Amino acid sequence: MEKNIYSFLLIFFARNCFRLPSRNLIPIKIGERIFRGGMGKNWLYLIFLSTSTLCSAQQNGGFPELNEKVDSLQKVLQKAKHDTLRAAVYVALSEELYLSDIDTVLPLCFKAIAIADAGLNDANASEKQSFLITKASALNNIGYVYKQQGDILKALEWYKKGLKIREEIGDKYGIANSINNIGRIYNTQGDNNKAIECYYKSLKIQNDIGDKQGASISLNNIGLIYNNQGDIPNALEYYNKGLKLQDEIGDKQGVGISLHNIGNVYSTQGNFPKALECYHKSLKILEEVGDKKGIAILLNSLGILYKDKGVSFFEASLKEEYFSKALEFYQKGLTIREEIGDKDGIARSFNDIGFIYNVQAEQEQNPDSINSKFNKALEWNQKCLNIWEEIGFKQGITNSLFNMSGIYWKRSNSSVEKNNSQFLLNKAEEYCKSSLQIAKELSYPEHIRNASERLSLIYKRMGELAFASGNMGLSAQKYKDAIQMQDLFIMTADKINNVEMQKSILKKQMQFEFKNREGELKAKQDKKDAEAKEEKQRQYFYLSAVAVGFMLVVVFSLFVYRSNRQKQKLNIELEKLSIVASETDNGVIICGSNGTLEWVNAGMIRLLGYNLEEWKLQGKTLQEISHSPNIKEKVEKSIESKQTVSYESLNISKDGRKLWVHSTLTPILNEKGDIKKLVVIDTDITERRQAENIIHEKNREITDSIHSAKRIQHALLASDTLLKKHLPEFFVLYKPKDIVSGDFYWANVIDNKFVIITADCTGHGVPGAFMSLLNISYLNEAIIEKRIDSPEKILEHVRSQIISTLNPEGSQVESKDGMDAVLCIYDFKHLWLRFACANNPLWVIRKNELIRFKPDKMPVGMHYGEQKPFSVNTLGLRKGDIIYTFTDGYADQFGGSKGKKFKYKALKEVLLSIQTKSMEEQKEILHSTFEKWKGDLEQVDDVLIIGVRV
């Protein structure tokens, strides 16, 4: 059991990799896939952060799905007895908790590594492999945390440590994944050459091991490199290559993600219709596979698409329409992210919502509306900042601080905020300085450039205000600060421009190198294919020559083989027999061909206590010592048929114990087919026989009880005497599926009118019988005690009693038990019939025509729909009319040549064909038709049909 749990956990933490949402969605894998299949595919979604798309956050307490998984893992951890399992659980916990509490990841992974390191020295080969797989995954996840915190160099260091272990143990799947992750680091650093080199290494390994899913991820990563460089044709080419692979292997989740990536390309180009088409296709697929993470990211991308569209319009009404649509998608995505506990995603949703309010504030004319929108933008960005600070994502923190400084800066320039301008400028300065400080720590030139540019404008504005108020010293200082920030801006901007220029040159160089490499790879593959073809032809020639010689050898070998075959067969059988005889715990007796005792094994001595000599004192042959009363017939049958026979007998051991023994008597044949030996294998089945006796006794008691219940149920059904007294001509076909039935028929007389019900209670057998007794008691109450004489009112009374009994006030689970029924009240004196139908119909045959009266589509009991009153029907009767009421058991019976249901259409045809027969004959025909249709199949339900001829 421990090993099975551990295997599950290996799959769990290996395939449920960290997944990060983003505007630019591209799948990569952090963990390795140790086992192929059996678990759902999980993707890691990679982020590209830009100043315009970073956001805010809030603290979220309860995530039911996450808490359930964490609780399950903690329970496994408490019960874990082996260190391999404990280490794996710690890694699995880190995989679950990274979304809601990333601070827990490092302690959990370091704990897993400590356990693995401590256990490696004394571990066997299997345990060592498990420890190393766990350790590699932990190292990998530590690298991920540092990447999230913006410490790229540390992330690279830990990723490489994980890669080294995976290379040592030859885990090719893990190696490919680690190389992919390292490529992502290089991509983040802007080193596209190293990044694409990693992606190609990973792709080659994946192609070599046939990992099409992994190859599709590498193709997507290569597509992303081209997308970042603005090379749209190549980006789309590689995205589509990945999409084709995912489609081939039926990876629906991967198809959805690739369609999302392609949609992002069109969105970047401003191609709104194509982007929208790809997004909606992706959304449909991700909803089908239940990928909540992917759905949330996709909804966010749809929000960005509509936001960008709104920004591009000048007309206020169109802007508002697109912004409202963007907010709608952002909110939907946020709801899902909160459900799954994705703190990183929640923060991004907060940011995007804050951006919309910020832009809307700029469009407003009303001062109150402007303040309201700015305050909302600030509120959402503050929530985002709270989460970034909680999970330690410094790049997110610097962006949120920058966004909030921008809100205060815009408000200070607003005409409605002039009186509060100095306070707002101070807040803008405070947030922007904090953003700049973190950007410097992270060495992010774009962030440094943007923050220094804004600070230069803020200080310039502060200097102007100080000069206007006459504070020359403060004014001079602020202008000096503005110049300092302007110098930093220019220096950083020049550096970025130089880098961009280098990137552009490298881009062209890389494209050239890539085309060359692609050509080299194709040429190598062509050469390899030609060599393989030549080698195949050479092998075919050699094989042909070898085949001729081989055939000669085979002919000779067959000759030798035939002569030795029987001897070898006999030796093999004897060898098997020897092993069984010496090793088994069962008793073994070897006899001569006529049953003479020759040998017993140690198991036989342990079983009954007698050795060979002691057995011989009781008798010389098997026939003489056996306790089986018909042992002679068994031995004769085995000798005559030369086949194994089995029997059971009650034996008494040497120490007086009574033992039930199962014996298998097998003849051993020589090469001529004559019996050489008889072998008896005895197995102690005393416990089994005792258990069977107990079960038999319990079954007898239960069956007796059910038969008693049957007598009680039949006593409550309408008696033949009552029916014959009040019905002119009738039949009742009643076939319970089990001893007792859920179908019942009950009758009574009220005011010289005859009441009869044909009912089908929920279930059959004992549960159905209980329900029938309950319903009969309420029918008695309605008709005898309360004197209710209207069929629909009787059913309504029974329904209310059933609901109040089975669904008492405060019950947590509503019972749906009840009955389907047709209740008829006959007045044969005045020739009319009043009836109410609950789910089952009433049929009348009149002058060769079958008239169907449809039922109310609700049971006599609780149901999901509205509790409406039952309908009442009144039918004038004519001499010769036949009224049929029935339950669904007859029509629902499976049978016939194709094993299908009998159905109501066939029942109608049978009834029409037998309408002229007497009611007793009709019953016999219906019974024989049912039995013939059912054949050897089991009866599926209780059967009840009542026919009444007027």
N, C-alpha and C positions, 0 to 999 in steps of 0.2 A: 504493500500500500504506500509506504514511504517513497519508494522509487517511482511509483505512478504519479504521486503528487509532484515529485521533483521534476519529472518529465514535463508535466503540465506547466510548472512554473518556468522551466527553461523556455518553452514555447511562449509563455505569457510575457516574460520580460524581453525575449528576443524579438518578437514580432510586434508587440505593442510599443513602438518606438515613440520618442518624443515628437510631438507634432506642433508646428508653429504656424498660426494663421498669418496671412499677409495679402497685400494688394497684388504682389507678383507671386502667384502660387506655383510652386514647383516641388515635386515630391523627391525627397531623398530619404535614406534610412540611417538611423543612428545605431540601433541594435542589430545583431546578426540574426539570421533565420537558421536555427539549428535543425529543426524538424520541418519537413516539407508537407504542408497540408494539415487539415484538422482544425486550424484556427483561422479566424477572419483576417484579412489583410488590413494593416494599419499603416498609414503614411505619416511621414514627418513633413509638415508644411513650412517652407522656408520664407523668411521675410526680407523684403528690401525696404528700409525705412527712408522716408523723405520728410523734410520739414513740414510739408503740407499734409502729410497723412499720419503724423504721430498724435497722441491723444491723451485721454484722462482715465480715471478708474474709480472704483468704489470697493469697499470690503464686502464680500459675500460670505454669509455664514454657512448655509446648508446646501449641500449638493448631494441629493439622495443616491444617485448612481455611483458617485465617487466614494461616498461614505460606505456604501454596501461592499464595494470591492476592497476597500482598505480594511474594513472589519473582517472580511473573509480571510485576507492575507494575514492579519494579526492573529486570528484563530489558528491558522496553519503554523505560524511562527511559535505559538505557545505549545503546540503539540509536537513540533519538530524534534526528532531525536538525533538526527544526523547533521553534521556541520555543513555538508553540501547543500542540504535543503535550507538551512537557516541563512546561509550566504545568499542563496537564490531568492529567498523571500525578501531580504533587505533590498536587493536590486529591484525586485518587482514592486515593492512599496515606493521606491524612488520614482519608478515609471508612472505610478498613479498620482503621487503627491506633487510632482513638479509643476502642474498647472495651478493648483490652489495654494501651494506653499513651497516655493522653489528653495527656500532656506533649508528645508529638510533633506534635499537631495544629497548634498555633500556628506553630512554625517552618516546617512544610510549607506552610501556607496563606500565610504572609508571603513565603515564597520564590516561591510561585505568583504572588502579587500583584506582586512585584518584577519577575519575568520579563514579566508582562503589561504593566506600566507602561512597561518599557524597550522593548517591541516595538510599542507602540501608534503611535508617531510615524511609523515607516516601513512600517506594515502597510497592505495593501490592504483593500478593504471586507470581504471574507470573513474575512481574518485578524483584522481589528479586532473583528468580531462574535464570533469565537471567544475572543479575549482578554477581551472584556468579560463574556461568559457565564462564563468561568473565574473571573474576578475577583469577580463577583457571588457565585458559589458559595463562594469562599474567604472573603469577607466574612461571608457567612451562617454558615459553620462556625465562624469566630472568635467570632461572637455566641453560638453554641451553647456553646462552651467557657466563656465568661465566665458564662453562665447556670448551667452546671454548677458553677462555682466559687462561685456565690452572688453574683457582682457583677452585679446586675440592670441597673443603669444603664448599665454598659459594654456588656452584652449588647444592650440596646435601641439604643445608639448604633451598633453594628456592623450590627445587623439593618437599621436605617434607611439606612446607607450602601449595603448590598446592594440595598435597595429602590429607591434613587435610580438606580442603574445600570440595573436592570431596567426602570424607567420610561423611561429615556433610549433604550433599544434596543427598547422596545415588546414586551418578553417578558411577555405576559399571564399565562401559566402561572406564571412566576417571580414576577410581581407578586402574584398571588393567594396564593402560598405564603409570601412574605415578610410580607404583611399578616397572614396567619394566625399566623405566628411572633410578630409584634409583639403580636397579640392575646393570645397565651399569656403574654407578659411582663406585660401589664396585668392579666391574670387572676391571676398570681402575686403582683402588688402589691395585689390585692384591689379593683382598679378595674374592677368588672364592667361599668359603662356603656361605658368605652372598649374593653374586651375584646369585648363583644358588637357594638359598632359596627364593629370590625375584622372580626369574623366575617361580618357582613352585607355589608361591602364585598367581602370575598373571595368570598362566596357569589354576589353579583351578577355579578362578573367570570366566575366559573366557569359560571354559568347562561348568560351572554352567549356564551361561546365553546364551549358544549356540553360542558364538562368535568364529566361526571356523577360521576366518581370524586372529583375535588376537591370538588364540591358535597357529596358524602356525608360528607367529612371535616369541612367547615364545619358541617354539620348536627349531627355528633357533638360538635363543640366547643360549639355552642349548647346541646345537651343537657347537656353537662357543667356549664355555668354554672347551669342550673336544678337539676341534681343537687346542686351545692355549696350552693345556697340552700335545699335541702330541698323543692323543688317537684317532687315525684316524678311527678305526671301529665304535666307539660310535659317533664320530662327523658325519660320513656319515649316521649312523642310524637315528639320530635326524634331520639332514637336510632332509633326505628322508621322515620322518614322516611329517614334515612341508610341503614338496612338495606334498605329497599325499592329505593332507587337502586342499591345494590351488587348486589342480586339481579337487577335489570333488565339490568345490563351484564355479568353473569356474573363479578363480582369475588368469588370464593370466599374469598380471604384477608380482604377487607373485611367480608364477611358474618360470618366467624368472629370478627373483632375486635368488630364491633357486638354480636353475641350475648354476647361477654364483657362489654362495657360494661353491657348490660342485666342480665346476671347480677350485676354489681357493685351495681347499684341494689337488686336483691332481697336481696343479701347485707347491704347497709347497713340494710335494713328488718328484717332478721332472718328473712326468708322463706327458710328453708333449702331446702325442696323445689324452689321455682321457681329459686332461684340455682343449685342443683345441676343442674337440667335444662338451663338455658342454658349452664352451663360445659361439660357433657358434649357438647352439640351443637357448641359452639365448638371443643372439643378435637378432635372427629372431623374437622371441616373443616380445621383447621390442620394436622393430621397428613396429610390427603390432599394438601394443597398443599406440605407439607414446610417450613412456617414454623417453624424451630427456636426462634427468638426468641419468637414468639407462644406456642408450646407451653410453653416454660419459664415465661413469665409466667402462663399459664393454670394450670399445675400449682401455682405459688406461690399463686394466688388460691384454688384448691381447698384448699391447706394452711391459708390464713387462714380460709376458711369453716369447716373442721373445728375449727380452733383456737378460733374464736369460739363455736362450738357447745359445745366442751368447757368453756370458761370459764363458760358460762351454767348448767352443771349443778353441783349440790351433791354428788351421789353420786360417791364416789371412783372406783368401777369404770367408770362411764360417762365421767367426765372422762378417765381414762387411755385408754379406747378411742378417744375422739375425738382426744386428743393424739397417740396412736400413728399414727392415720390422717394427721393433719396432718404429722407428721415424715416419713412415707412420701412424701407429695407434695412436701414441701420438698426432700427428698433427690433425687427424680427431676428436679425443676427445676434443682437445683444441678448435677447430672451434665451436663445439656444445656448449661447456661451455661458450665461449664468446657470443654466440647467446642468451643464457638464463641468462647471467649476474651472473654466479656462480663464485664469486671471489675466494672462497676457492678451488674449483676444478681447476680454471685457474692456481692458484699458484702451485698446485700439478703437473699439466701438465708441467709447466715451469721447475719445479725441475727435472722431469723425462727426459725431453729433454736435460737439462743441464748435467745429469748423462751420457747420451749416448755420448755427445761430450767429456766429461771428459775421459771416457774409450777409445774412439777412439783416443784421443791425445796420450795415452800411447802406442797405437799400431803403431803410425806413425813413419817413419824414417826420412822423410824430415823435416828440421828445420822450414821452413815456414809453412808447414802443421801442425806441432806440435803447433806452436804459434797460428795459426788460430783456431784450435780446442779448445785449452785452453781458448782463448779469448771468443769464443762462449759459452763455458761452464760457464765462469764467467758471461757473459752477461745474460744468462737465469737464473742463480742462483740469480743475483742481482734483476731481475724482480720479482722473487719469494719472495725475502726478502722484496721488496717494498710493496707487497700485505699483507704479514704477519704483517708488521708494521702498515699498514693502518687499518687492522681489529683487531689488538691487540692480535694476536694468538701467545703467548709467546713460546709455545712448537715449533711451526713452525719457529719462529725467531731464537731460539737457534740452531735448526738443519741447517737452511740456513747459518747462520754464520759459523757453523762447516764445512759445505760443501765447503764454499768459502775459509776458511782457508786451507782446504785440497788441493784445486786447487793451491793456492800460494805455499804451501809446496812442492807439486810435481814439480812445475815449478822451484823452487829454487834448486832442486836436478837434474834438467835436464841439460845435457851437453851443450845445446844451450843457457842456461840462467846463466851460471857461472858468467859472468861479472856483472850481475844484482842481484846476489844472496842475498846480504845484504838487498836491498830494498824489495825483495820478502819475505824474512824471516820476516822483520818488519811487512809486510802486513799480513802474516800468523799468527804472534803473536797477532796482533791487533784484527783480527776476532775471533781467538780461545779464547782469554781472554774474549771478549764480550760474546761468547757462554757459557763459563764456569760460568760467573757471573750470567746470566739468569738461567742456569741450577741449580745453588745453590739456587736462589730465589724460583725456582719451586720444589726444593728437588727431582730432578730426578737423581738417582744414576747412571744409565747407561750413561747419558749425561755427568755427572761429571767425570766418569771413562774415557770416550773416550777423552774428552777435556784435562784432566790432563795428560793423556798418550801422546797426540800429543804435548802439550806444553813442556813436559820434553824433547822430541826429538828436538823441535825447539830451546830451550835454550841450549841444548848440542851442537847443530850445531853452534849457535851464539858464544858460548864459544870457540869452535875450531877456528872460523874465527878471533875472537879477539886475541887469543893466537898467531895465525899465523902472525897477523899484529903487534904484540908486545905490545898490550894493555892489560897488565896483570891484572889490576884492574877490567876492564870490563869483562875479561875472567873469573875471579874468581867469580864475581857476577852472571854471567850467569850459571856457573856450580852449584852455590848454588841454583839458581832458579830451575834448572833442577832437583836437588835432592829433593827440596821441592815438585815439581809437581809429581816426581816419588813416594814420600811417600803418597801423596794424592791419586794417582792412585792405589797403593797397598792396602791402607786402604779401598778405595771405592770398589775395586775389591773383597777383602775379604768379605766385607759386602754383596755385590751382590751374591757372591758364597754361603754365609750362607743363604741368602734369597732363592736362587734357591734350596738349599738343603731342606729348610723348605717347599718350594712349592712342591718339589718332594714327601716329606713325606705326606704333606697335600693332594696332588693329590691322592696318594694311599688310604689315609684315606677317602677322599671324595668319591672316587669310591666305596669303601666298604660301606660307609654310604648311598650312593645313591642306591646301589643295595638292601640294607636292606630296605630303604624307599620305593623303588619300590615294593619290596615284601610285605611290610606292606600295601601299598596302594591297591595292588591286593587282599590281604587277606580281607581287610576292604570292598572292593567292592564286593567280593564273598559273604561275610557275609550279606551285605546289600541286594544283589540280592536274597539270600535264604530267608531272612526275608520278603522281598517284595512279594516273591512267596507264602509264608505261609499266609501272610496278605491277599493276593488276593483270596486265596482259602477260607479263613474265611469270607471275604466280600461276596464271591459268595453264601455261605450258607445263610448268613443273608439276602442277597438280594432276594434269592429264597423265603424265608419265608415272607419277606416284600411284595414281588410281589403278592403272593396269597391273602394276606389281602388287598393289594392295589386294586386288581381286583374286590374284593367284594365291596370295597368303590366306585370304579369307576362305577360299574353297578347301585348302588343306586344313585350316584351323577348324572348319565346321566338321570335317571328318573326325578329327581328334576330339572335338568338343562333344559330339554325339555319343562317343564311346564312354566319356567320363561324366556326362551330365547327370545320369541317374545316381551314380556314386556320390557326386558332389552334393546333389539335392538331399540324399539321405544323411550325409555328414552334417550338412547345415541344420537339418531338422534335429539331429541328435545333439548338435552343439547348443541349439536353442533350448532343447529339452533339458540339457545338463545345467544351463544357466538358471532356468526356471526352478528346476528341482533343488539346486543348492542355495539360491539366493532368496526365493520368495518366502513370505511369512505364511502363505497358505499351506495346508497339508497336501502332500503329494504321495500317492501310492503307485508303484510300478508293478504290473502283474504280467504273467505270461499270457499267451494268446487265448488260453481257456479260463483266465481269471486267477491263476495261482499266484499267491503273494510272493514278491521277490525283493521289494525294497520300499522303505518309507523315509521321508526326509525329516529334518529337525523341526520343520514347521508342523508336521503331523504330530510329532511327539509333544510339542508345545500346545497344540490344539486340544487333543483328547488324552494325552498323558501316556500312551502306550508306544513302546518301541516295537520293532519288527518281531522279535521273539515273543513278546507278550501278545501281539496280535495273533501269531500262529497258534498260541495256546487256545485262542477262542475259535479258530478255524483256519484251514489251509488256503481257502479261496476268498475272493472278494464277495462272492455270493453268500458265504457263510458268516462273514463278520459284519456285513452291512445291516443297518437298522431300517433301510427302506423296505416296505412291505412287498413291493413289486420289483425287487432288484434283479431277479432272474429274467423277467421279461425285458428289463432295460439292457442287461448285458447281451441277451440274445439279439435284440434289435440292433445294437451297436455293431455286433459281429456280422450280422446278416447284411446290414446296409453299408457297413464300413464308414459310418458317419458318427459324429459326436452326438451324444444324448445327455440330457440334464435331468436332475431330480433333486428333491429336498427331503430331508429326514430328520427326526428328532433323535439325538444321540445322548448317551450318558458318559461323561468323562471318567477317567480313573478315580478322580477325587469326588465323584458323585454329582457334578454339575450337569444340568440339562442344557444342551446346546442344539440349536437348529443349525443344520449344515446344508449348504448348497453344493452339490457334487456335479462335476463335469467329467464324463467318461469319454475318452478319445482313443480310437484305435490307431496305432502306428504301423504303417505298411512298409514292406520291403520293396526292392526294385521290381519284383514280379507282381506287386499289388496284393500280396497275401499279408494277413495280419501277423505282425511280429511281436508287438507288445500292446498291452492295454494300460493307459495312464489315467488315474483318477486325481482330480484337483478339488480339494475340499475348502470351502470358504465359510467362516463363521458368520451367520446372518441372524443371530439371536436377537440383537438389538433391533434390526429391521423388522423381524417378525413380531416382536413386542410392540414396536411402534405401529405396525399394521393392525395388530389386535386392538390397540387403543383407538386408532382412527376408525376401525370398523365399528367398535362399540359406540364411539361418539356419533358416527354417521347413523347408526341404528337409532340412537336416542333422538337425534335431530329429526330423522325421517319419521319416527313415531310421533314426535311433537307436531310436525307439519301435517301428518295425516289426521291428528286430532283437530288441528286448525281447519283442515279441509271439511271435517264433519260439522264443525261449528259454522263455517261459511255456507255450506250447503243447506244447513238448517235455516239460515237467514234468507236464502234465495227464495224466489216465488216457487211454491210447491206445484207439482203436476195437478194435484187435486184442485187448488185454487184456480189455476189456469183453465182446466177443463170445465170448471163450473161456470166461468164468466166469459170465456172466449168461444165463439161458434166453431171455428176450425183453426188450428195453428200448428207450428212446429218451433222448437228451440234447438238450434245447432250450437252446442257449447263445448269447446275444445281448449281447456287450459294448456298453456305451454308447459307449466310445471304442475306440481301436485295441487297447489292453490293458485288462485287466479286474480289478476287485477281487473278483468272484465266481470261484470255481474249483471243479473237481471232481477228486478224486484217488483212486486205488485201489491196493490191493496185496493180497497173499495171505499169510496167516499160519496155519500148521497146517491147511492144506486148507480154511480158511474165508476168505471174500471180504470185504475191508474196503473200504468206499467212503464218501467224505465229500462232502457238498454244503455249500459254505461261502460266506459273504458277508463279506469283509474291510471294515474301516473305509475309507470313501472309494471312489472309482472312478478309472479312468484310471491314470496313472503311480503316484500314491501307493497306490492300491488294489493295483496289480500288485506293488509292492515288498512290501506286507504279505502277499500271497498266496505269494510266493517264500519269505518268512520262515516262514510257517505250514507250507508244504510241507516245508521242511527239518526242522522240529521233529516233523512227523508221521513222516517217515522215521526220525528219531532214536528216536522212541517205539516204532515197530513193528518196524523192521529191526534197529536196534542193541540196544534194551533189551527187545525181544520182549514188549511189553505187549499183552495180548490181550483186555482188557476196555474197552468203548467209553468209559465214564465216566473210567477211569484214563488213557486216551490223551488225552482232552480236558483233564484236570487237569494232565498233564505239559506239554502245549502251553501251557496258561495260565501255569504257573509260569515257563516259559522266556520267554514273551512279556513278562511283568511284570518279570523280572530283566533282560531285554535293554533294554526301553524305559523302565524306571523304576529305573535303577541307584541304589545307595545314595548318599544325599546330593543327589539330584536335587531342584531347587526346584519343578519343575512335574511333576505326575503325568500321564503320557500315558494317554489312554483308548482308545488304538488296540488292536485285537484282531479277533475275528471272531465272527459268529453262524453256527452250524453244526449239521448233523445228521450224526452218524457212525453208520453201520450195519455190523454184522458178520453176513453171511449164512452159514447152514449149509444148503445146498440138499439135502444127503444126508439129514439128519435133520429137515428142514423146520422150522427155527426161525430167528428173527431177534432179535438183541440190539442195542439202539441207545440213544444218549444225544442229547438235544436241548438246544442252547444258544440260547435266544431264538426259534428257528425250529421249527415243529411237524413232525410226520410224519403223513401221511394214508394210510389203507388203504381201498380199495374192495373189499368182499366181499358178493356176492349183492345187488347194487344198493343197498348201504348204504355210506355213507362214514363211517369211524370216524376220529376225530381224537385224536391223542396230544399233549397239551399239553407245551410245553417248560419247562425251568428258566428263570426270568426273570433270567438273567445271561449275559453274553457270555464268550467264551474270551479273557479279558484283564482289565485293571483295571476295577473299577466301584465305585460309591459304597457299595453295600451290603456285607454280610458275605460273605467268600469261602467259601461253603459248597461241599461236594462236589457234583458233578453226579449226577443220578439215572440209574439204569440201568433199561431196560425190556426185557422178554423177551416175544416174540410167537410163538405157534405158527402156522406158515404152512399154508395150504391151497391146493390146486391152483386156479388161476384168480385168486388174490389179486393185486391191483395195488398196489404201494407207491409213493407219490409223495413226493419230497423237493424243496424249492425254496427260493429266496431271496425277498425281498420286492419285487424289481423288477417282476415281472409285475403283482401286485395294486396296486402304487402308481402305475402308469402313468396319466397324465392323458389323457383323450380323450372320445370320444362327442360327442353334440350339445351337451352342456352343459359340456364340458371338465372333468369330474370324474374321480376315481380309479376304476379298474376294481374293486378291492376283492376280498377273499377269498370273499365270498358268491357273486359272479359266477364266480370261478374254480372253486368247488365245483360249480356248476351245469354248467359246461362239461365238467368231468371226468366227472361222472355221465352226461352225454349222450353221451360218446364212449367209454365204458368197453368196449363190445363191439368197437370198431374195433381193428385191429392197432396195435402200438406206433408204427410208422412213420407210419400215418395220423393217429394221435393227435398226433404231433409237428407234422405239416403243418397240422392244424386249429387247434392252439394257436398256431402261428406266424401263420396268416392272420387268426385272431381278434384277436391282438395288434396286427397291422399295421392292420387295419380300425379298431380302437378308437383307436389312436394318431393315425391320419390324418396331418395336416400338422404336428402338434405334435412337439416335440423329445422324444426318449427321455430319461426322467429318471434312470434308474439301470440298472446291469447286470441282465440277466435270465438266470436259470438254473432249469430244471425237469428233474428226472430221474424217469422212470417205469420200474418193473421189474415184469413180470408173472411170477408163479410158475408 
